Amino acid sequence: MLALILAPLLAACSRGVAVPPSTSSSTPPESTSTAAQSTTPAPASPELLRVAVPFDQPGLGMREDDEYSGIDVAVARYVAQQLGAQRLELLQAIPDQRETLLATGQADLVIATYSMTPERSEQVLFAGPYLVTGQDLLVPRGSKVRSVEHLRGQSVCGAAGSASVKRLVDDHPGLHIVERPTVGECVELLREREVGAVTSDTTILAGYLEADKDERSTLRLAGVDIGRESYGVGMSPDDEELCYRVSEALRTMVSSGEWRKAVRANLPGPEVIGTQSYVDPEVTSCTAPPTSSTTSSTSSASSTSESG
């Protein structure tokens, strides 16, 4: 009953737009994955693959009119291509709704700066990681904040449901934390000086600085090493076959050099976000094919996608 109630509400703020799955005009959508070229029969390719990505995070996931950009979008396109999807539909992923999008069947995959945490792994199956980053603070250029302890007496804004907020709450009790649905809304509060800092992943915060580089930015990264995040591709816990295929797609993206191209094209340089985001990630989850008793999940995902 809860899923039936939530589904219409989420659909209203997660409007999808169909886009070609290929990463370039020279790559045909019907390209098959490495698994499909083996001697074993390939699982059925989904006609429609629905992927939730950010719509408001520069460098990671941005939607401007009908144009999409960012490393999460690049990964979504590449995975869709490798799975042989005929169509890719991008939905908006809001941090505290990502699990619900999967649980209600509105998204087949979530590729949205989705940190692979033990708590989330109880509800979500992850393939990855496909990117590693740190956690930092975005502060006014003239701010004296150089550590988390300097935040005492100030308000810190973070995205509701994010791993960044949870880490501050768990590791630094007593801070005054303001939560908003998206990091972008927090950045606006910071620009209006309604909060003293914004916390999120370094790649996310640096993206907002890059978006302002044509103007004189009034913000800066504090350079505080708060923690480490590993981004994964989230899906339903029952989709073990799909998880294996997505992991294979990610490994192919890295080994082919396409991952490095996507990182360089979308993210600020290592001098801004650190070298860890430029190191080829080692995909460690779903590395072995599931047993025959669990392979029915892919066909289930395909039928779900076709019903749209």
N, C-alpha and C positions, 0 to 999 in steps of 0.2 A: 504493500500500500504506500509506504514512504517513497519508494522509487517512482511510483505512478504520479505522486504529487510533485516530486522534485523535477521530473523530466521536462514538463512544459516550461517551468521556470528557468531551467538552465538553457533550454533550447532558445529562449528569447534573447539571451545574451551571448549565445555561442553560434551565431549564424555562419554556416559553412559556405565556401565558394569553391567550386570545382576548378582545379588547375592541372595542367599536364604533369605527370609524375617524373618525367625525364629531367636531368640536370642541365641539359643543353639541347638546342634545337637539332643538333646532329646525332643525338642519342634517341633511338626509337623507343616509344613507350613499351613495346612488346619485348624489350630485352629481357633475357631470363637470368636467373641467379646462378651462382656457381653450383649450387646444389642441383639445379635443373639440368646441368650439363653432365652430371654423373651418370653412371649406368643404372642407377635405381630410378624408378618413376618419380617424377616431381609431384609434390602436393598441388592441388588445384590452386590456381592464382585467383585472388579476389578480383571481382569486377570493379568494386569500389572500396577504397581504403580511406577511412576517416581518421584523421590525425589532429589532435589538439596541440596547438602551438601558441606562444605568446603573440599578441598583436601590438604590444606597446613597449617592447624592450629593444632599443637600438643595438644592432650587431648580433642579436640573438633571435628575436622574432618580432618583425615589424610589418604592419599592414598600412599602406598608404594608398587610398583608393582601392584599386584592384591589383596593386603590386605588393608582393611579399618578399622579404629579405631576412637575412640572419642565418647563423649557423644551425639553429634548430630547424629552420625551414629547409636548408640545404640537406640536412640529415634526413628529414621527412621525405624529400623528393628522391634521394638516393635509395632509401629503404623501399619506397613504393616501387621504384624501377626494378630493384633486385627481386622483389616479391612477384613481379609481373603484373602489378595492378594496372587495370585499364584506365582508371580515374583515381585521382587523389583529391579528397575534400579536406580543406583546412578549417578547423573550428577554433574558436578562441578558448585558451586555457587560462583561467583565473586561479591563482595558487590554491585557495582553500576549496576549490571545486574539482580538482583534478581526479581525486579518488572517486567522486560521485559520477563524473563523466564516464569512467570505466564501469562502475558498478551498475549504472542504469543503461549501459549499452549504447550511449550516444557517441562514444569514440572507441575505435579499435586500438589505437595507440596514443600515448601522451608523450610528446617530445617537447618539453617546456621547462628547461632548466630544472629538471626533476631530480633532486638529490636522492641517491640510493641510501636510505637510512634503514636501520633494523625495524623501526616502528612501521614505516611504510611497507616494508617487505612482508609484513603480516597480512596486508590487504592487497598488495600489488606484486606482480611478477616483473622483474627488471631484466632487460638486456643491456649490457654495457660494462663499464662506463664508456662514453664517447667523448667526454671532456672532463678535465679536472681543474678546479679553480679554488681560490681562497675566499675568505669572508673579510670584508673591510667596512669602513665607514665613509660616507660622503658628508662633508662638512663645508660651511662657508669658507671662502679663501682665507679670511682673516682669523679663523678659529684657532684657538690654542690647543684644541684636542689632539693629543698624540697617543692616547691609550684609552682603553675602555673606562678606566678609573676616572678619567677627566670628564666623563659624562655625568657624574653625580650632580644632581640639581638641574639637569637639562632633560628635555624630552627626546626620545629616540623613536623614529618611525620605522616600521617594517611591514612587509606584506603578511596579512593574516594567513596562517597555515603554513608559513615558510619555515624551513629548517634554520634559517638565520635567526628568526625571532625566538625559536625554541632554544637555540644554543645560548642566547643572551639571558633568557629567563632561567635556564638551568645552571649556567656557569657564573652568572653575575647578578644574583638576586638583589632587589632593592632599586633597580633602575626603573625610571618612569618610561614605559614603552607604550607608544601609540600605534595601533594597527589600522591599516587601510587595505582594501581589496588588492591593490597593485602597488608595485614599487614606484611607478610613475606618479601616482597620487601622493606618495610620500615625498618625492622629489619636488613636487609643486608646493607642498607645505614647507619644505626647507627653503625654497626660493622666496617664499613669503615670510620667512623667519618665524613660522609658527612652531617649528621644532628645531632642535639644535644639531641633529644629525639623522642620517638615514643609514640603516644597516641592510646589507644584502651581499650577494656574491660579488667578488671583485669584477668579474666580467660584466655583470649587469650594471653596476655603478659606473664603470669606465665607459660603457656604451652611452650613458647620458652625457658624460663629458665630451665624448667624440661628437655627439650630435650638436653640441654647442661650440665646436672648435672654430666655426666661421665667425663667431662673436667672441667677445671677451668674457670668458666664463667667470662667474662669481663663486664657483664651487671647486673643491679639490678632494682628492682621496686622502684620507688621514694616514694611510700606510700602516694600519694596525693589523697584525696577523691574528685574527680571531679564531679561525678554524679552516678546515679543508672540506670541499664539497666535490662529489663525483656524480656527474649527470648520467642518468640512464634513461632508456626507453621503457615506459611503463605500459603494462597491459593487464588483462584479467588473469587472476591466479590459475585459471583452468587452461590458459593458452600456452601450454608447454611446447607444442610443436611450433607455434608461431614465434615463441621466444627464441627457440633454436635458430629459426630461419632469419630472424632479425639480427641475432648475434653474428651469424655468418655474413649478413649484409654489412654490418659494421666492420667486421674484420677485413672484408674485401675493400671497403671504403678506405681503411687505413693503409693496407698493403699496396693498393693501386696508386696512392698518392693523392686521391681525390679529397681525403679528409684534410690533409695539409693545405691544399689549395683553398678549401672552404674556410679554414681557420684564418688564413692570411687575407682572404677577401672580405671577411666579415668582422674580425675582432681587432681591437687596438694592438699595437706591438707589444712584445714581451717586456719592454722597458716600462710599460704602463701597467699591465696586468700580471706580470711575472712569467717566468719561463715554463712553469708547470703546465700552463694551458697550451703550450706549443710542443710538448712532448707527446709523441704518438701514444695514445692510450692502449692499454692491454685489456681487451675484452675478456672478462673473467666469468661472466654469468651465462648460463644456458649454453655451455660449450659442447655438450654431448647430446646427440639425438635422444628424444624420449623413447621409452619402450613402446611397443605396438599398442599396448592397452591405453596409452594416453595420446595417440596421434589423431584422435577424432576431433581435437580442438580446432585444428586449422580449417577443416571443412565446415565446422560450426561458425568460425569467424568469417568464412567466405559467404555463407548463407546470410549471416547477419548484415554484411556489407551490401550484398545485392538487394536486400530489402530496404536499404537506405535510410 
